């Protein structure tokens, strides 16, 4: 079992960006340091958010942040922190890179944009090493059916921000300048608000 940090409790300055892991798909991993405690993985728990759209073919999940300004602000701060890290460390990670801050920003694939959060949540139609589950109707279910989540539903998402992933030129192995935050959804929780109790008027 791993610790998951509620997004409300997350402190941006405690997010640590690691050294570049060189491979076909380079990655700089993310961790979280809180005093003497070091979390090797950055696992986040989001508050209930409304599903704006879900494409079961591509796995694209769009959650509205319009009614959760604190979450929007925190996620934008994370995004800005990642941009700053890439801009500052680009020469150390990719010696041929000398891009401006504007170029870095324009080459980034945002996960937060226009008050929406963009996530990847594929259906688990076949057995895989990583399976997403959803808590719905009082039990855990394997996320393998399009009907389990629908537009307008309110859900909580537990996800891991794995790191910053970089796109490399297939011909010469040079960084193209494009990059994104790589994430993995751990599980989903359908949120059903408790009905309001209306007190009968006292006569």
N, C-alpha and C positions, 0 to 999 in steps of 0.2 A: 504494500500500500504506500502511495506517495502523497506528500502534502500538496494540497491545492489551496491557492491563495485567492480569497474573494477579491474581485477587482477593486472594491471600495477600500480595501486595506493595503493595496499595492503601493509601494513608494518607488517612483521612477528611478531615483538615484541609487537604488539598491540592485537594479538590473545590471548584470555584468555581461559584456560581449567578449567571447573568448577569441582565441587565435584561429586564423583561417585554417580549415581542414581541407587540404588539397585533394581533389579527386576529379572525376568527370563532371560532377556537379558539386563544386566547392560550397562549403557552408561555414559560417562563423556561428558557433553554438551560443545559446543564451542560458544564463544561470541567475540565481538570486541569492544575495548575501544579506543576512539580517543579524548583525552583531557577529557572534562566534559561529552562527549556524549558516551553512552553505547548502542551498538547494541546487543540485546539479541540473535539474530540469525546471523550467518555468511553467508551472501548471496554474491555470486561472479558472475561476468559477465566475460566470457572469450572472447578473440578476435576470429576472424574467423579462424577455424581449419578444416582441411580436414578429412573427414570420411575415415578411413582405412578399417573398417569392421563393419558390423552391423548384428546381429543375432536376427531376430524378434521372434524366439522361446524362447530364454532365456533373451532377452532384453539387451544383452551385446553389448555396443557401444564402439568402439575403435577409438580414434581421434589421428591423427599424430601431434606431437609437433616439428617435424624436422625443420619446417620453422618458428617456433616461439620460438627462444632460450630464450627470456626474460620470456615467460610464463613457459617454461620448468624449468628454474632456480627457479622461484617463487614457482611453485608447488612442486618441490623437496625440497625446503626450508620448506614449510608447512609440508611435509611428515616427514622430519627430526625433526622438532619441536615436532610433535606428538610422535615420537619414544622416544625422550628425555624426554618428559613429563611422558610417561608410565614407562620408566626405573627409573626415579627419584621418582615417587609416588607409585610404585608397592606395597611396604610394607604397606603404609597407606590405599590403596584401597583393597589389597588382602594380609592380614597378613602372609599367608602361602607361599607367593611368594618371592623368593630371586634369581631371574634370572640375568645372566650376560647381558651386553649390546648386545653381539653377539646373545645370545639366544632370547632376545627381538626382535632384528632385524629379525632373521630367522623365528620367529613366526608371523610376521606381514604380512598381505595381502596387498601388495602395490597397490596404485591406479595410480602411475606413474612408468613405467618401460620400458627400451629400447626405449626411446624417444616417448613413447605412453601414452595416458591418457585413463584409463579404467573406464567406467561409466555404470550405470544401467538405461536403458531407455525402460521400457516395453510398448507394444502397449496397448492402452486403448480400448479394444474390448467390455468391459462392463462398465456400470456406476460405478464409484468409487468416494470416497470422494476426492481423489486427482487426478485431470486430467491434463495431460500434453498437452499443445497446441503448435503449431508451426506456425510461421509467414512465409507464403509462397504465392507467386503470389499476393502480395498486400492485403492479408487478413489472419485472424487467423483461423486455422483449428484444429480440434480435432485430436490428434495423434493416429489414429486408423487404419492406412493402411501402409503396408510395403513399398509402393511406394513413400511415402512422403519424405523419406530420403534414399539415396543410396550411395554406395561406390563411393568415388571421389567427392561427394558434399562438399561444404564449408558451415559450419554452425557456429553460435555463440550459446553458451550455458549459460543459467542463472541457477545456482544451489545453493543449500544450503548445506553447510557442517554441518551436524547435531551434530556430535560428534564422540567419539571413542567408538566402540561397542566391547564387549568382549564375547567370547565363553565360556560357562560354562559346566562342566561335568554333564550330566543328572542324574547320579547316586548319586554323593555326593555333588553336587553344588559348587565344587571347580573350580576356573579358570583354563582352560586348557593351558593357555599361548598364545592362538591364539586371535588375535584382528584385527580390520580393521577400516578405516574411513567410517562412515555411511553418505550417502549423498542422496539428493533428487533433481531431475531435476525439475525446475519450468517451463521453457519454452525453446523453440528452435527458432532460427531465421535463415532462409536460407539466406546466404550471396551471392549476385550476384554482382561481381565487375563491376564497370562502364566501358564501352568500351573505349578504348583509342581513343582520337580524333587525327586523322592524318591531319595535315595541308597540303594543296596543295602547291606545290612549286610556289614561285612568279617568274614570268618571267620578 
